[in-house]
Amino acid sequence: MRLTCSLAALAALFCLLVLTGCNRAEPPIVDHPRLTSAVTMQDVTFFSASLQHEIPYRVVLPASYSSLGQKLPVLYLLHGGGGGFRDWTNYSDVAQYAANGFILVMPEGNSSYYVNSATNPQDRYEAYIAKDLVSDVEQRFPASQSRDERAVIGVSMGGFGAVVLALKHPELFAFVGAMSPAIDVPSRPFSIKRISQWRRFRSIFGPWNGQHQRDNDPYVLARSAEVTKAPYFFLSCGDKEGLLPANKKFAALVRERGFQYEFHVVPGGHDWNQWNAEFPEVYRVLYHHLGAAAHVRIR
């Protein structure tokens, strides 16, 4: 009898613990955007036909955008792996540049590398960015539809995504910035120490050296791209990063092919301290290369 009661008590305790765990509130999302009084921020959630679900993005605009009465150049900012669409406003001072007449768009990329997945038909992140997102932004906001007034910049995974999107869709972007891009991810060799990473990359890029991998490999894309139609490339990498050799290799390739580009080795590691410090230089070059039409609007 005692044994039966003890088992019943243990079972009741177990159920209580399970129910308590299930009802436990999720930790709040920490969001601390670095804004100025000259800008305004909006978070948008829309249905992506490519992904077949709703997904958010963040927008920062000039505070007076509704009274400007004109289309504004757009800068798409892609976050890194393990991050999210709030990262750029939370960990950098990029929002201040919206006051100069930019629309800043920060999409959610999850851990997709901003490509269409080889194994999950609904993880079509390239199509989501290049088609659905651009279209939604241009319907909701006074965003220019001109290639000469559209740029894409990313850090780490986002830097990889910026390069691949620009090479595969040169009609969309006049400028691409890749800060510490994980440029070698599709062709990164197998390592037993990183077997989980290998499996994740193969789920995104498909079998090793297969067609899907080649279709999304920046080195392969840069070798076959039509240079005269390619955007301007701003490439940078920290001098303390393991990604530096891969980025030097990519910079040598675009130089050999005759791309318009520049490559900077800057102090620092793979983190927001380095990227935030480098962004003013990215912006300076962006301002110069966006085109005459954008210069009329950017102050």
C-alpha positions in Angstrom: 0.0 0.0 0.0 2.8 2.4 1.0 4.6 1.6 -2.3 1.5 2.4 -4.3 1.0 5.7 -2.5 4.7 6.6 -3.0 4.4 5.9 -6.7 1.2 7.9 -7.0 2.9 10.9 -5.2 5.9 10.7 -7.5 3.6 10.6 -10.6 1.6 13.6 -9.3 4.9 15.5 -8.7 6.1 14.7 -12.2 2.9 15.9 -13.8 3.1 19.1 -11.8 6.7 19.8 -12.9 5.7 19.1 -16.6 2.7 21.4 -16.4 4.8 24.1 -14.7 7.5 23.9 -17.4 4.9 24.0 -20.2 3.3 27.1 -18.7 6.5 28.9 -18.0 6.6 32.2 -19.9 9.2 32.7 -22.6 11.9 35.2 -21.6 11.2 38.6 -23.0 13.0 39.7 -26.2 15.6 42.4 -25.3 15.2 45.2 -27.8 17.2 48.4 -27.3 17.3 50.2 -30.7 19.8 53.0 -31.0 17.6 55.7 -32.6 17.9 59.5 -32.9 15.1 62.1 -32.9 15.6 62.5 -36.6 14.5 59.0 -37.5 11.5 56.8 -37.0 11.3 53.0 -36.7 8.6 50.5 -37.8 8.4 46.7 -37.4 6.4 45.0 -40.2 5.2 41.4 -40.4 4.0 40.2 -43.8 3.2 37.0 -45.6 6.0 35.7 -47.8 4.8 33.6 -50.7 8.3 32.1 -51.1 8.4 31.0 -47.4 4.7 30.3 -47.1 4.5 32.0 -43.7 4.6 35.4 -42.1 8.0 36.9 -41.3 9.1 40.2 -39.8 11.4 43.0 -40.9 12.4 46.3 -39.3 12.5 49.6 -41.1 14.1 52.9 -40.1 13.2 56.1 -42.0 13.7 59.8 -41.8 11.3 61.1 -39.2 9.9 63.5 -41.8 9.6 60.9 -44.6 5.8 61.4 -45.1 6.3 65.1 -45.9 9.2 64.7 -48.3 7.0 63.7 -51.2 9.7 61.7 -53.0 11.0 58.2 -53.4 14.0 57.4 -51.2 17.0 55.2 -51.8 16.9 51.9 -49.9 19.6 50.0 -48.0 18.9 46.4 -47.1 20.9 45.3 -44.0 21.4 41.5 -43.4 22.2 40.2 -40.0 24.6 37.4 -39.1 24.1 33.8 -38.0 22.4 33.3 -34.7 21.1 36.9 -34.9 17.9 38.4 -36.0 16.2 41.4 -37.7 16.7 43.6 -34.6 20.5 43.3 -34.5 21.5 46.2 -36.7 19.6 48.7 -34.6 20.5 47.1 -31.3 24.3 46.6 -31.9 25.2 49.4 -34.3 24.6 53.1 -34.9 23.4 52.6 -38.4 19.9 54.1 -37.7 21.4 57.6 -37.8 22.0 57.3 -41.5 18.3 57.2 -42.2 18.2 60.9 -41.3 20.2 61.5 -44.5 17.4 60.4 -46.7 17.7 56.6 -46.6 15.2 53.9 -45.9 16.9 51.1 -43.9 15.4 47.7 -44.2 16.5 44.9 -41.9 14.9 41.5 -42.7 14.7 38.3 -40.6 17.0 35.8 -42.1 17.1 33.1 -39.4 20.1 30.8 -40.1 19.4 30.5 -43.8 22.5 32.2 -45.3 19.9 33.9 -47.4 19.7 31.2 -50.1 17.0 28.7 -51.1 17.5 25.6 -49.1 18.5 22.4 -50.9 16.5 20.2 -48.6 13.5 22.2 -47.4 11.3 23.5 -50.2 9.7 26.2 -48.1 13.0 27.7 -46.9 13.4 29.8 -50.1 15.2 32.8 -48.5 16.8 34.0 -51.7 13.4 34.4 -53.3 11.9 35.9 -50.1 14.5 38.7 -50.1 14.8 39.3 -53.9 11.1 39.1 -54.7 8.7 39.2 -51.7 10.6 41.6 -49.4 11.6 44.1 -52.1 8.0 44.2 -53.4 6.5 44.6 -49.9 8.9 47.4 -49.0 8.1 49.3 -52.2 4.4 48.9 -51.7 4.4 50.2 -48.1 7.1 52.9 -48.1 8.3 55.6 -50.4 11.1 53.4 -51.7 12.8 54.0 -55.0 12.4 51.2 -57.5 15.6 52.0 -59.3 18.6 49.7 -59.1 20.9 52.8 -58.8 19.1 53.6 -55.5 19.2 50.2 -53.9 22.1 48.6 -51.9 22.6 45.5 -49.8 25.0 45.2 -46.9 25.6 42.3 -44.5 27.8 41.1 -41.7 29.1 37.5 -41.4 26.3 35.2 -42.7 24.6 38.4 -43.9 27.8 39.4 -45.7 27.7 36.1 -47.5 24.1 36.6 -48.3 24.7 40.1 -49.6 27.5 38.9 -52.0 25.4 35.9 -53.3 22.2 38.0 -53.7 24.1 40.7 -55.6 25.9 38.2 -57.9 22.7 36.4 -58.7 20.5 39.5 -59.0 22.7 42.2 -60.4 19.6 44.0 -61.6 18.5 44.7 -58.1 21.6 46.3 -56.4 24.1 49.0 -57.4 26.2 48.5 -54.3 27.0 45.5 -52.1 28.8 45.7 -48.7 30.2 42.5 -47.1 31.7 42.9 -43.7 33.5 39.8 -42.5 31.4 37.6 -44.9 31.5 33.9 -44.3 32.4 33.6 -47.9 33.7 30.0 -47.9 30.7 28.3 -46.2 29.4 26.3 -49.2 32.9 24.9 -50.0 34.1 24.6 -46.4 35.7 21.1 -46.1 34.5 18.4 -43.7 35.8 18.5 -40.2 35.0 15.9 -37.5 35.3 18.6 -34.9 32.5 20.6 -36.6 30.2 17.7 -37.7 27.0 19.5 -36.6 28.0 22.5 -38.7 28.8 20.3 -41.7 25.3 18.7 -41.5 23.6 22.1 -41.2 25.6 23.5 -44.2 24.8 20.4 -46.3 21.0 20.8 -45.5 21.3 24.3 -46.9 23.7 23.8 -49.8 23.1 20.2 -50.7 25.6 17.4 -51.3 29.2 18.3 -51.3 30.3 19.7 -54.7 26.8 19.3 -56.0 24.9 21.6 -58.3 23.1 23.5 -55.5 26.4 24.1 -53.7 27.9 25.5 -56.9 24.9 27.6 -57.6 25.3 29.4 -54.3 29.1 29.5 -54.0 30.5 33.1 -54.2 33.7 31.9 -55.8 31.9 30.0 -58.5 29.4 32.9 -59.1 32.2 35.5 -59.2 34.1 33.5 -61.9 31.0 33.3 -64.2 29.4 36.7 -63.5 29.1 39.4 -66.2 31.4 42.0 -64.7 29.9 44.9 -66.6 26.5 44.3 -64.9 27.9 43.6 -61.4 27.4 46.1 -58.6 30.3 47.8 -56.7 31.7 45.6 -54.0 32.9 46.9 -50.6 34.6 44.0 -48.8 36.2 44.1 -45.4 37.5 41.6 -42.7 39.1 42.0 -39.3 42.8 41.2 -39.0 42.1 38.8 -36.1 39.4 36.8 -37.9 39.7 33.2 -39.1 37.8 34.2 -42.1 40.6 36.5 -43.3 42.3 34.0 -45.7 39.0 33.1 -47.4 38.2 36.8 -47.8 41.6 37.6 -49.3 41.1 34.8 -51.7 37.7 36.2 -52.8 39.2 39.7 -53.1 42.0 38.4 -55.3 39.3 36.7 -57.5 37.2 39.8 -58.0 40.4 41.8 -58.7 41.5 39.3 -61.3 38.0 39.4 -63.0 38.0 43.2 -63.1 35.1 43.9 -60.8 34.7 47.4 -59.3 35.6 46.7 -55.7 37.7 47.6 -52.7 38.9 45.4 -49.9 39.9 46.5 -46.4 41.7 44.6 -43.7 40.7 46.4 -40.5 41.6 46.0 -36.8 39.5 43.7 -34.8 37.7 40.4 -34.6 34.4 38.9 -35.7 32.0 41.1 -33.7 29.8 44.2 -33.7 32.6 46.4 -32.3 34.5 46.0 -35.5 31.5 46.3 -37.8 30.1 49.3 -36.1 33.5 51.0 -36.3 33.8 50.2 -40.0 30.3 51.3 -41.1 31.1 55.0 -41.5 33.6 54.0 -44.2 31.0 51.8 -45.8 28.6 54.6 -45.8 31.1 57.1 -47.3 31.8 54.7 -50.2 28.1 53.9 -50.6 27.3 57.6 -50.9 29.8 57.9 -53.7 28.6 54.9 -55.7 24.9 54.9 -55.4 24.5 57.0 -58.5 23.6 60.6 -59.5 19.8 60.1 -58.9 20.4 59.1 -55.3 22.8 61.9 -54.7 19.9 64.4 -55.2 18.1 62.9 -52.3 20.9 62.0 -49.9 22.2 65.0 -47.9 
